[in-house]
Amino acid sequence: MEAFLTLSRIAARQSYSRPKDSELLQLKHASTSRFLHTSRRVTKPLSSTSALTFVQQRWQSSSESPRRTQNEVLEAEQEEAFLKAQHVQQPSISAAVFYFVSFGVFAFTLAAYSSLKQTNDVAEKLREGSLLQRLSDRFLGGAVPGKITSFLNRGHDDSLQNDFAQNCWGIGVDELKLMQMEHLMRAKQASEGLQWLRDRDIPASIKVPITQAYQTLANKVLNISISQQMILPILFVNTVVFILWTRSPWSARLTQFLRTNFLHRPSSGSTHTMLTSAFSHQAPFHFILNNFALWTFGGATLYHAIQQKDIKGNIPEALPVLHFLAFFATAGVFAAMTSHIGSAIRFGRIAQRLGLDEAKRTVGRTSSLGSSGAIYAVVAMTACTDPETRLSIILLPFFSFPIKYGVMGILALDVAGWIRGWRTFDHVAHLGGALFGFLYYQYGVQFYATIKQYVAKLMKVGPYDPSRSKNQSTS
């Protein structure tokens, strides 16, 4: 697998200038401050003098665009009003840890339940006998637009599956057939949607372009790889939140909503933002690079980890999308938790050395957003599952190196930045995300398989379906 990605793309950030401690002490009664929200994970407040000077310079040098300058002034005023209205407190480590644990259990349990329910429906279709062959003949014969044979003909090593995995949904119902049937069922839905459009009583001048657009979209969706299917929901959420950020300067209410719910500020006392901030990108450069990195690596690494581990008692799924979504979201929360803990420690140290008010003005106003921590987890797991995967620097495409060396180099920089106190990036969140990826490769796959077993017992599906077991024993 060839992944073309610059190392800087994984940890994309925008730099900022951090005010000195002496300057912060002099600006004790500052009336205006300005945030530069960067990638996962750190943003810092500028001093009031810097913010006012910035606005004045833009007003003087941009006489041809006064509307933009007025928006900047309004944004600064809204931000200061928002910060004044917030309650700043010592970040709670226990609250962050509790949220991570509870969310992780909930996310993986929900993913297991939904995935098993979907897989059970697919398995029932397969057990009907020749349905798979009938659907294959129908859709591969031309009833569905586009080509889907590329998916059905993908290689699959059955030797990696134990007897339990090959038969827990029925005799001969293995993982490959489950995935093929799920894909054909989606193709059937696409075909029905196309037929519905054709049956509408609308002018041909409108119907034809709509039908063609639907066919094109259906072709692309049906032929997309499993790896990229896993990340499409994440890209969709990231895009929606990014669009909201781009519209926020024109709406004070929207701005307040986003700052309250899609920025994680450890001193605010809110913990749900540990999740929502992982899908939040404010700067276009940050949004593009993070999503391109996610698209490059995709979700295949999680599927490969499951195959490599060959977990005993693992129940196959028709589509591992929900598993990856739970993994990605929990990785983002874990990265935010490590950043939260680091902020709590810094808050306490500054409060002891310079006073509580100083800690509130500095660490108390620090916020963060972005999915870099979760992407670090994906990259770290890729290095575990396939350490010889080659990475190339986009400006030097002729030069490539194994991902294991790239990950070690990035983590070495983050460790150095953490020790030396560099504030351009949130190195603690990066290291936390990578740690989650390593730990999940070692223990997480088995953890999820265990959850699926408990959920399957409660649902009485798969190997715990009493009616199917009785029928098999009778035959």
ZAMARGU-4260 file (C-alpha; in steps of 0.2 Angstrom, whole numbers, plus 5000, padded with zeros to 4 digits):
<rodrens>
0) 5000/5000/5000 | 5007/5017/4994 | 5003/5031/5005 | 5008/5049/4999 | 5008/5060/5014
5) 5019/5073/5021 | 5024/5071/5039 | 5018/5089/5042 | 5001/5085/5035 | 4998/5073/5049
10) 5002/5087/5062 | 4996/5102/5053 | 4996/5118/5063 | 4995/5136/5062 | 5008/5145/5073
15) 5004/5159/5085 | 5014/5171/5096 | 5012/5167/5115 | 5013/5182/5126 | 5027/5182/5139
20) 5022/5180/5158 | 5028/5198/5161 | 5016/5204/5148 | 5002/5194/5154 | 5005/5201/5172
25) 5004/5219/5165 | 4988/5215/5156 | 4979/5209/5171 | 4964/5220/5166 | 4964/5217/5148
30) 4948/5221/5139 | 4950/5211/5123 | 4959/5195/5118 | 4959/5185/5102 | 4961/5166/5099
35) 4970/5158/5085 | 4962/5141/5084 | 4973/5128/5077 | 4974/5110/5074 | 4973/5097/5088
40) 4976/5103/5100 | 4982/5120/5107 | 4976/5138/5105 | 4982/5152/5114 | 4975/5170/5118
45) 4984/5185/5112 | 4986/5200/5123 | 4973/5214/5122 | 4986/5226/5115 | 4991/5213/5102
50) 4972/5211/5097 | 4968/5230/5096 | 4984/5234/5087 | 4980/5220/5074 | 4963/5227/5071
55) 4969/5245/5070 | 4982/5240/5057 | 4970/5230/5047 | 4958/5245/5047 | 4972/5257/5041
60) 4979/5246/5028 | 4962/5239/5021 | 4953/5255/5017 | 4946/5246/5002 | 4937/5233/5012
65) 4930/5241/5028 | 4917/5227/5029 | 4929/5214/5033 | 4938/5225/5046 | 4921/5228/5055
70) 4918/5209/5055 | 4935/5207/5063 | 4931/5220/5077 | 4914/5212/5079 | 4922/5195/5081
75) 4934/5201/5094 | 4920/5209/5104 | 4910/5193/5103 | 4924/5183/5108 | 4928/5194/5123
80) 4910/5194/5129 | 4910/5175/5127 | 4925/5173/5138 | 4919/5184/5151 | 4903/5174/5152
85) 4912/5158/5154 | 4916/5151/5171 | 4935/5147/5173 | 4940/5133/5185 | 4953/5121/5188
90) 4952/5107/5175 | 4946/5091/5182 | 4956/5076/5178 | 4944/5063/5186 | 4929/5070/5175
95) 4940/5069/5159 | 4945/5051/5163 | 4927/5046/5168 | 4920/5053/5152 | 4933/5044/5141
100) 4929/5027/5150 | 4910/5029/5149 | 4910/5035/5131 | 4922/5022/5125 | 4911/5008/5133
105) 4895/5016/5126 | 4903/5019/5108 | 4909/5001/5106 | 4893/4993/5114 | 4882/5003/5102
110) 4894/4999/5087 | 4893/4981/5092 | 4874/4981/5093 | 4871/4990/5077 | 4883/4980/5067
115) 4877/4963/5074 | 4859/4968/5070 | 4864/4973/5052 | 4874/4957/5050 | 4860/4946/5057
120) 4848/4953/5043 | 4861/4950/5030 | 4864/4932/5036 | 4846/4929/5036 | 4846/4933/5017
125) 4860/4922/5014 | 4852/4907/5023 | 4837/4909/5011 | 4848/4898/4999 | 4850/4905/4981
130) 4846/4923/4985 | 4865/4928/4984 | 4866/4920/4966 | 4849/4928/4961 | 4855/4945/4966
135) 4872/4943/4958 | 4864/4937/4942 | 4852/4952/4942 | 4864/4966/4947 | 4879/4960/4938
140) 4868/4958/4923 | 4865/4976/4921 | 4850/4981/4933 | 4862/4991/4943 | 4872/5005/4935
145) 4890/5004/4936 | 4902/4990/4940 | 4902/4981/4957 | 4912/4966/4952 | 4928/4974/4958
150) 4921/4972/4976 | 4915/4955/4974 | 4931/4948/4966 | 4942/4955/4980 | 4954/4942/4987
155) 4950/4935/5005 | 4961/4923/5014 | 4949/4911/5023 | 4963/4903/5032 | 4964/4918/5043
160) 4947/4914/5050 | 4944/4900/5063 | 4930/4888/5062 | 4920/4898/5074 | 4921/4913/5063
165) 4917/4904/5047 | 4901/4895/5054 | 4894/4907/5068 | 4881/4914/5056 | 4877/4898/5048
170) 4885/4884/5039 | 4895/4891/5024 | 4891/4909/5029 | 4908/4916/5031 | 4914/4934/5032
175) 4917/4936/5013 | 4899/4931/5009 | 4892/4942/5022 | 4901/4957/5014 | 4896/4952/4997
180) 4878/4951/5002 | 4878/4968/5011 | 4885/4976/4996 | 4872/4968/4984 | 4858/4974/4996
185) 4865/4991/4994 | 4866/4989/4976 | 4847/4984/4976 | 4842/4999/4985 | 4852/5010/4973
190) 4843/5001/4959 | 4826/5004/4967 | 4830/5022/4969 | 4834/5024/4951 | 4818/5016/4946
195) 4808/5027/4957 | 4816/5042/4948 | 4812/5035/4931 | 4794/5033/4936 | 4791/5051/4942
200) 4780/5061/4931 | 4792/5076/4928 | 4798/5084/4912 | 4812/5075/4903 | 4823/5090/4903
205) 4823/5089/4922 | 4822/5070/4924 | 4837/5066/4913 | 4850/5076/4922 | 4844/5071/4939
210) 4844/5052/4934 | 4861/5054/4926 | 4868/5062/4942 | 4860/5049/4953 | 4868/5035/4942
215) 4885/5043/4943 | 4884/5045/4962 | 4878/5028/4964 | 4892/5021/4954 | 4905/5030/4964
220) 4897/5025/4981 | 4895/5007/4976 | 4913/5005/4970 | 4921/5014/4984 | 4933/5003/4994
225) 4929/4997/5011 | 4943/5007/5019 | 4936/5023/5012 | 4918/5018/5016 | 4923/5018/5034
230) 4929/5037/5034 | 4915/5044/5023 | 4904/5048/5039 | 4918/5056/5047 | 4922/5067/5032
235) 4904/5072/5031 | 4903/5078/5049 | 4920/5087/5048 | 4913/5096/5032 | 4897/5101/5041
240) 4905/5108/5056 | 4918/5117/5045 | 4904/5125/5035 | 4896/5131/5051 | 4913/5139/5056
245) 4914/5148/5040 | 4897/5156/5043 | 4899/5160/5061 | 4906/5178/5059 | 4889/5183/5052
250) 4880/5176/5067 | 4883/5179/5085 | 4872/5165/5091 | 4881/5152/5079 | 4898/5158/5085
255) 4893/5156/5103 | 4886/5139/5100 | 4902/5133/5091 | 4913/5140/5104 | 4903/5132/5118
260) 4901/5115/5110 | 4915/5112/5097 | 4930/5119/5106 | 4937/5109/5121 | 4942/5121/5134
265) 4948/5111/5149 | 4944/5125/5162 | 4926/5126/5156 | 4920/5111/5165 | 4912/5103/5150
270) 4917/5086/5145 | 4906/5083/5129 | 4918/5094/5119 | 4932/5081/5121 | 4922/5072/5108
275) 4914/5086/5097 | 4930/5096/5096 | 4938/5080/5087 | 4927/5084/5072 | 4929/5103/5072
280) 4941/5112/5060 | 4940/5131/5059 | 4955/5135/5047 | 4953/5129/5029 | 4971/5123/5028
285) 4969/5113/5044 | 4953/5106/5037 | 4960/5101/5021 | 4976/5093/5027 | 4968/5083/5041
290) 4954/5076/5030 | 4967/5072/5016 | 4977/5063/5029 | 4962/5053/5035 | 4957/5049/5017
295) 4975/5043/5013 | 4976/5030/5027 | 4958/5026/5027 | 4951/5013/5039 | 4959/4997/5031
300) 4971/4996/5045 | 4958/4991/5058 | 4951/4977/5047 | 4969/4971/5044 | 4972/4971/5063
305) 4957/4960/5065 | 4963/4948/5052 | 4981/4948/5059 | 4975/4944/5077 | 4964/4930/5072
310) 4954/4933/5088 | 4946/4917/5095 | 4927/4919/5096 | 4927/4935/5085 | 4910/4936/5077
315) 4912/4942/5058 | 4903/4958/5053 | 4895/4962/5036 | 4903/4979/5036 | 4916/4985/5049
320) 4911/5003/5047 | 4903/5005/5064 | 4918/4998/5072 | 4930/5010/5064 | 4918/5025/5069
325) 4919/5019/5087 | 4938/5017/5086 | 4940/5035/5078 | 4929/5044/5090 | 4936/5035/5106
330) 4953/5039/5100 | 4949/5057/5098 | 4942/5058/5116 | 4957/5049/5122 | 4969/5062/5114
335) 4958/5076/5121 | 4959/5068/5138 | 4978/5068/5138 | 4978/5086/5133 | 4965/5090/5146
340) 4976/5081/5159 | 4991/5091/5153 | 4982/5107/5155 | 4976/5103/5172 | 4994/5100/5178
345) 5000/5116/5170 | 4985/5126/5178 | 4990/5119/5195 | 5009/5124/5192 | 5005/5141/5186
350) 4993/5144/5200 | 5006/5140/5213 | 5020/5150/5205 | 5010/5166/5199 | 4993/5164/5207
355) 4976/5158/5203 | 4971/5173/5192 | 4986/5171/5181 | 4982/5153/5179 | 4964/5157/5174
360) 4970/5170/5161 | 4982/5159/5153 | 4978/5140/5154 | 4960/5145/5158 | 4958/5152/5141
365) 4966/5139/5131 | 4955/5129/5119 | 4958/5116/5106 | 4950/5108/5091 | 4954/5096/5077
370) 4956/5077/5073 | 4975/5076/5073 | 4975/5065/5089 | 4963/5052/5081 | 4973/5052/5065
375) 4988/5049/5075 | 4980/5033/5082 | 4976/5028/5064 | 4994/5031/5058 | 5001/5022/5074
380) 4989/5006/5071 | 4995/5006/5052 | 5013/5006/5058 | 5008/4991/5069 | 4998/4981/5056
385) 5010/4985/5041 | 5026/4993/5047 | 5034/4992/5029 | 5020/5003/5021 | 5029/5016/5012
390) 5027/5035/5014 | 5032/5048/5002 | 5035/5066/5005 | 5024/5076/4992 | 5038/5088/4987
395) 5050/5073/4985 | 5040/5059/4977 | 5055/5050/4972 | 5060/5047/4991 | 5050/5035/5001
400) 5053/5027/5018 | 5044/5014/5029 | 5030/5021/5040 | 5037/5014/5055 | 5052/5026/5053
405) 5041/5040/5049 | 5030/5037/5065 | 5046/5036/5076 | 5052/5052/5069 | 5036/5061/5072
410) 5034/5054/5090 | 5052/5059/5093 | 5048/5077/5088 | 5033/5077/5099 | 5042/5070/5114
415) 5055/5084/5112 | 5042/5097/5110 | 5033/5091/5126 | 5050/5091/5136 | 5055/5108/5130
420) 5038/5116/5132 | 5035/5120/5113 | 5018/5127/5112 | 5015/5128/5093 | 5008/5110/5093
425) 4999/5101/5107 | 5012/5087/5108 | 5003/5079/5123 | 4988/5076/5112 | 4998/5069/5098
430) 5007/5057/5109 | 4990/5052/5117 | 4983/5048/5100 | 4998/5037/5095 | 4997/5028/5112
435) 4979/5024/5109 | 4983/5017/5092 | 4997/5006/5099 | 4986/5000/5114 | 4971/4996/5103
440) 4981/4986/5091 | 4987/4976/5106 | 4971/4974/5117 | 4957/4984/5108 | 4953/4971/5095
445) 4950/4958/5108 | 4941/4970/5119 | 4928/4974/5105 | 4927/4955/5101 | 4922/4952/5119
450) 4909/4966/5118 | 4902/4958/5103 | 4900/4941/5111 | 4891/4949/5126 | 4879/4959/5115
455) 4876/4944/5104 | 4871/4934/5119 | 4859/4947/5124 | 4852/4949/5106 | 4852/4930/5104
460) 4859/4931/5087 | 4874/4923/5077 | 4881/4908/5087 | 4869/4912/5101 | 4853/4910/5091
465) 4844/4896/5099 | 4832/4893/5084 | 4846/4891/5072 | 4856/4880/5083 | 4841/4869/5085
470) 4838/4868/5067 | 4857/4863/5064 | 4856/4850/5077 | 4840/4842/5070 | 4848/4842/5052
</rodrens>
